[in-house]
């Protein structure tokens, strides 16, 4: 018997979690790369405060964006696809309707 939660099978939840985690890792890697570039040029307290502000904004954005609650996950995936952090083919195995919705929303 296949367990379904909020319209997501266990297999789809596993696929979604792996894709979600990959996109999160990519987002974090981008932040780390940006911070490393900024740190290499730090020469003043003002630049330190700007780096702090950058990190605060990035943390707020990442924590707000990466929400793995199933009811809103299609919107999260569409946003990640639109921003290049995820490819639709990384979601292969999800229901065709879900994939179509994600692809359509990512084009908006």
N, C-alpha and C positions, 0 to 999 in steps of 0.2 A: 504494500500500500504506500502511495506517495503522499507525504505530508506537505500540505500547502498552507503557508502563512501569508496573509494579506495579498493573495494572488501570486505568490512566489513559491515555487517548489524548492525542496532542499537543494537539489542540484543547481537551480538558478541562484539560490542564495550563496552557494559556494563559489560559483562563477563570478557573481557580482562582488563578493568580498575580495576575491583575488584581484579583480580589475580595479576595484576601489583602492586597495592597498598599493598596487603598482602606481596608480595616478597620484596617490598621496606621496609616495616615495619620490616621484618625479618633481612634484611641487616643492618638496623639502630640498631636494638636490639643487633646484634652481635658486632657492633662497640662500643655501649655503654658498653656492658659486658667487652670487651677488655680494654676499657679506665678505667673502674672501677677497674679492676685487676691491671693495671699499676699505677693508682693513689694511690692505697693502699701501693705501694712500693716506692713512690717518696721520695728520700733522697738527691737529688743534683740538681743543676741547669742543669747539663748535661742530667739528666733523664727528666727534664721538657722540654728541647729542643727536645729530642727524642720523647716525647709524642706529642709535637707540630708538628713535622715532620710526625709522624704516622697519626695524624688527618688531616693534609694537603693532604697526599696521599689518605686517605680514602675518603675525600670529593671529590677530583678530580675523583677518580674511580666511586663513586656513581653518581655524576652528569653526568659523561660521559656514564655510563652504563644504567641508568634509563631514557630512552628516549621514550616517549609514542607516537611517530609519527607512524601512521599506516603502511606506506610502509616498515619500518624496524622492525616492532614489532615481526614478527616470529623469527628473529635472536635474539632479546632481550630475548624472552621467552625461546628459545633453550639454550642460555647462562645461564639463571636463573635456568632452569631445570638441566643442566649439573653440576652446582655448588650447587645444593641442596636447593636453595632458593624458589623453586616452584616445584610442582608435576604436571605432565601432566593431571592427573584427576581433578586438580583445574581449568583446562581450558575446562572442559566438557561443551558442548553447542556450541563450535566453530565448524565450518565446518570440516568434517572428513579429508579433504585434508590438511587443516591447521594443525590439530592435528598430522597427519602423518609426515608432514614436520618438525614440531617442535621436535617430537620424534626422527626422523632420524638425524637431525642436533645436537641434544643433545648427541647422541652416538658417534659423530666424535671426 
